[in-house]
Amino acid sequence: MKALSEDTFFRKLRLYLSMVRYGNSHNLDFAREHYAFFARMKKDLSSFGVDLSAKRVLDVGCGKACWLTLLLSASGALATGMDTEVARPGRASGKYLDILLKNGPERAARTLFWDFFYAGPYYRELARQSGFALDFKGLDIRAMNAAHMEFSDGVFDLVVSHEVFEHLPDVPAAVREVRRVLKPGGLTYIYVHNYTSLSGGHHIAWKYPDTEPSKRVPPWDHLRENRFPDIPSPINRLRERDFAKIFGEHFEILAWPAIGYEGGALLTPEIRAGLPEYSEEELLKKGFVVIARPLPGRPGKGAS
């Protein structure tokens, strides 16, 4: 294994210390935000006549907490979560060995730390917010690549995702796969964290830009000098217009609502002048949801 340079080691150390600091301060906030998203999703879907009960739902990029899969299951959906990393609630010893072998020691250590220090309070708050009994038994979680899903054609009524597609290395392939595994007339509810937003660079210091602006990392640093590139996970840097083009090739877009605006007070004339290639809407919109149904016809697995 290649040894980390001293500079890389200290950069990673600062990153993880900041993640711990934010986790200590906001772990319960994360649970509240996640339930608020779920409640909005249910309301939005109901306007399209979708009741989650008994629907086959795929959660793309469920993450180690599997929170959206859990809430979907608790609402009566037949939910399947998938992630490229081993994602399994609980502390079974075999889980950490699986993560170590599949995803490496860094991910295994991060998951172990989260499980022992944050998972319990997080899930209790998630259950309190939802009023659901969260049942971890029999949860259907698969280790799978979004660009190469191991599902048959047309098996899901709904495909959902929360802040995942901005991280995928091959979004066109993932979108084709989402189209392929959806039933004709099925829907997507895919939330993308907007890369050009203030928090879209995913630097942990800008997690809460309006209430906790960073004193160290300049606003929109990821679009400007990018002096602070250390972030928890890679992002593909696609803009909203790129997502619109990719989804538009395979889906009829039914709605494209914005979710949140941030950083208006920080977008000074000087910063605005330095980012002429971006509209003010791009810079201030935190994220957007793709609500869409597959276009007629179906691409074959792996088709271009």
C-alpha positions in Angstrom: 0.0 0.0 0.0 1.4 3.4 -1.0 2.3 5.5 2.1 0.6 8.9 2.4 2.8 11.9 2.2 3.0 14.1 5.3 1.0 16.8 3.5 -1.7 14.4 2.5 -1.9 12.8 5.9 -2.4 16.2 7.7 -5.0 17.2 5.1 -6.9 14.0 5.6 -6.6 14.5 9.4 -8.1 18.0 9.2 -10.9 16.7 7.0 -11.8 13.9 9.4 -11.6 16.2 12.4 -14.0 18.6 10.7 -16.3 15.7 9.9 -16.3 14.7 13.6 -16.9 18.2 14.7 -19.9 18.6 12.4 -21.2 15.1 13.4 -21.0 16.0 17.0 -22.9 19.3 16.4 -25.4 18.1 13.8 -26.0 14.4 14.0 -29.6 14.9 15.1 -30.1 17.6 12.5 -29.1 15.2 9.8 -32.0 12.8 10.9 -34.4 15.8 10.9 -33.3 16.9 7.5 -33.6 13.3 6.1 -37.1 12.9 7.4 -38.1 16.3 6.1 -36.9 15.2 2.6 -38.9 12.0 2.9 -42.0 13.8 3.9 -41.7 16.2 1.0 -41.0 13.3 -1.4 -44.2 11.6 -0.3 -46.2 14.8 -0.7 -44.7 15.4 -4.2 -45.3 11.9 -5.3 -48.9 12.0 -4.1 -49.6 14.8 -6.5 -48.8 12.3 -9.3 -51.1 9.7 -7.8 -48.3 7.6 -6.2 -49.0 5.8 -2.9 -45.9 4.1 -1.6 -47.8 1.1 -0.2 -46.7 -2.2 -1.9 -44.8 -0.3 -4.6 -41.4 -1.7 -5.6 -38.9 1.1 -5.0 -35.2 1.3 -5.7 -33.1 3.6 -3.5 -29.9 4.4 -5.6 -26.9 5.1 -3.3 -28.6 4.3 0.0 -25.4 4.9 2.0 -24.3 3.4 5.2 -27.3 4.6 7.2 -29.8 3.3 4.6 -32.2 5.9 6.0 -34.4 6.4 2.9 -34.7 2.6 2.3 -35.7 2.3 6.0 -38.4 5.0 5.7 -39.7 3.6 2.5 -40.0 0.1 4.0 -41.7 1.5 7.1 -44.2 3.2 4.8 -45.2 -0.1 3.2 -43.1 0.0 0.1 -41.2 -3.0 -1.1 -37.9 -1.2 -1.0 -34.4 -2.2 -2.2 -31.4 -0.1 -1.3 -28.2 -0.3 -3.3 -24.7 1.2 -3.0 -21.2 0.6 -4.3 -20.1 0.3 -0.7 -21.2 -2.3 1.7 -24.2 -0.8 3.5 -25.7 -2.8 6.3 -27.1 -1.3 9.5 -25.9 -2.9 12.8 -22.5 -3.9 14.2 -22.0 -7.4 13.0 -18.2 -8.2 12.9 -18.5 -9.7 9.5 -19.8 -6.4 8.2 -16.5 -4.5 8.9 -14.5 -7.3 7.3 -16.6 -7.1 4.2 -16.2 -3.3 4.0 -12.4 -3.7 4.6 -12.1 -6.2 1.7 -14.5 -4.4 -0.7 -14.1 -0.8 0.1 -10.8 -0.5 1.9 -9.5 0.3 5.5 -10.5 4.0 5.4 -14.1 3.3 4.7 -14.2 0.5 7.2 -12.8 2.8 9.9 -15.3 5.6 9.0 -18.3 3.2 9.1 -17.1 1.7 12.4 -16.8 5.2 14.0 -20.3 6.2 12.7 -21.9 3.0 14.0 -20.5 3.3 17.5 -20.8 7.1 18.1 -23.6 8.4 15.9 -25.9 5.6 14.6 -27.9 5.1 17.8 -28.9 8.7 18.4 -29.4 9.2 14.7 -31.9 6.3 14.3 -33.7 7.3 17.5 -34.2 10.8 16.2 -35.2 9.5 12.8 -37.9 7.2 14.4 -39.1 10.1 16.6 -39.5 12.4 13.6 -41.3 9.9 11.5 -43.4 8.1 14.1 -42.5 4.9 12.4 -41.0 1.8 14.0 -37.8 1.3 12.0 -37.4 -2.3 11.3 -33.8 -3.3 10.3 -34.6 -7.0 9.9 -34.9 -8.3 6.4 -33.9 -5.0 4.9 -33.0 -5.6 1.2 -29.6 -3.9 0.6 -27.4 -4.8 -2.4 -23.8 -3.9 -3.2 -24.0 -2.7 -6.8 -22.8 -0.2 -9.3 -25.4 2.3 -10.5 -24.0 2.1 -14.0 -24.3 -1.7 -14.1 -27.4 -2.8 -12.1 -28.0 -6.4 -11.6 -31.8 -6.2 -11.9 -34.1 -7.4 -14.7 -35.8 -4.9 -17.0 -38.9 -3.2 -15.8 -39.1 -4.4 -12.1 -39.5 -1.1 -10.2 -42.4 1.3 -9.9 -40.2 4.1 -8.5 -36.5 4.9 -8.4 -35.4 7.4 -5.7 -32.1 8.9 -4.7 -30.8 11.6 -2.4 -27.6 13.5 -3.1 -25.9 10.6 -5.0 -26.0 11.5 -8.7 -23.5 14.3 -8.3 -21.0 11.7 -7.1 -21.4 9.2 -9.9 -18.5 8.9 -12.3 -20.8 7.8 -15.2 -24.1 9.6 -15.0 -25.3 8.8 -18.5 -24.9 5.0 -17.8 -26.7 5.3 -14.5 -29.6 7.2 -16.1 -29.9 4.5 -18.8 -30.0 1.9 -16.1 -32.6 3.7 -14.1 -34.7 3.9 -17.3 -34.2 0.2 -17.9 -35.2 -1.1 -14.5 -38.3 1.1 -14.2 -41.6 -0.3 -15.3 -43.3 1.6 -18.2 -45.1 4.5 -16.5 -42.8 4.3 -13.5 -41.4 7.4 -11.9 -38.1 8.8 -10.6 -37.6 11.1 -7.6 -33.9 11.9 -7.8 -32.5 14.7 -5.7 -29.2 16.2 -6.9 -27.1 18.5 -4.8 -26.3 21.3 -7.3 -22.5 21.5 -7.9 -22.6 25.3 -8.6 -24.3 26.1 -5.3 -22.3 27.4 -2.3 -22.4 24.0 -0.6 -22.2 22.1 -3.9 -18.4 21.8 -3.6 -19.2 19.4 -0.7 -16.5 21.0 1.5 -17.7 20.2 5.1 -17.0 23.8 6.1 -19.9 24.9 3.9 -22.5 22.3 5.1 -24.6 25.1 6.6 -23.6 28.2 4.7 -26.3 30.6 5.9 -26.1 29.8 9.6 -22.5 28.7 9.9 -20.4 30.4 7.1 -16.8 29.3 7.0 -14.1 31.7 8.2 -11.4 29.7 6.6 -12.7 28.4 3.2 -13.7 31.3 0.8 -17.3 31.1 -0.5 -17.6 29.3 -3.9 -13.9 28.3 -3.6 -14.7 25.1 -5.7 -15.7 27.4 -8.6 -12.9 29.9 -8.1 -9.3 29.1 -6.9 -10.2 25.7 -5.4 -7.6 26.1 -2.7 -9.4 23.7 -0.4 -10.2 20.6 -2.5 -10.3 18.1 0.4 -13.9 16.7 0.6 -15.4 13.5 2.0 -16.2 12.0 -1.4 -15.5 12.8 -5.1 -18.0 14.8 -7.2 -18.4 14.7 -10.9 -18.8 18.5 -11.3 -21.8 18.3 -13.7 -24.0 21.4 -13.8 -27.8 21.4 -13.7 -28.0 21.9 -17.5 -25.8 18.7 -17.9 -28.3 16.7 -15.8 -31.2 18.1 -17.8 -29.7 17.0 -21.1 -28.8 13.5 -19.8 -32.2 12.8 -18.3 -34.0 14.4 -21.2 -32.6 11.8 -23.6 -34.3 9.0 -21.7 -37.2 10.5 -19.7 -40.2 12.7 -20.0 -39.5 15.3 -17.4 -42.7 15.9 -15.3 -41.3 18.3 -12.8 -38.0 19.8 -11.8 -38.5 21.5 -8.5 -35.7 23.4 -6.8 -34.9 22.4 -3.2 -33.5 25.3 -1.2 -31.6 28.5 -2.0 -28.6 29.5 0.0 -25.8 32.1 0.2 -27.6 35.2 -1.1 -25.9 37.4 1.5 -22.5 36.0 0.6 -22.7 36.6 -3.1 -20.9 39.9 -3.1 -20.5 42.0 -6.3 -16.8 41.0 -6.3 -17.5 37.3 -6.2 -20.3 37.7 -8.7 -18.0 39.5 -11.2 -15.5 36.7 -10.8 -18.0 34.0 -11.8 -19.5 35.4 -15.1 -20.1 32.0 -16.6 -22.6 31.1 -13.9 -26.1 32.6 -13.5 -27.2 33.9 -10.1 -29.8 31.1 -10.1 -27.0 28.5 -10.5 -25.0 29.9 -7.7 -27.8 30.2 -5.2 -29.9 27.0 -5.9 -28.9 24.3 -3.5 -30.4 21.4 -5.4 -33.1 20.1 -7.6 -35.3 17.0 -8.0 -35.8 15.1 -11.2 -39.4 13.8 -11.3 -39.7 11.9 -14.6 -41.1 8.9 -16.4 -39.3 6.7 -18.9 -39.7 7.5 -22.6 -41.4 4.8 -24.6 -39.1 1.9 -25.6 -36.4 0.5 -23.5 -32.6 0.4 -24.0 -30.9 -2.9 -23.6 -28.6 -3.5 -20.7 -25.4 -1.6 -21.3 -26.8 0.1 -24.4 -25.5 3.5 -25.4 
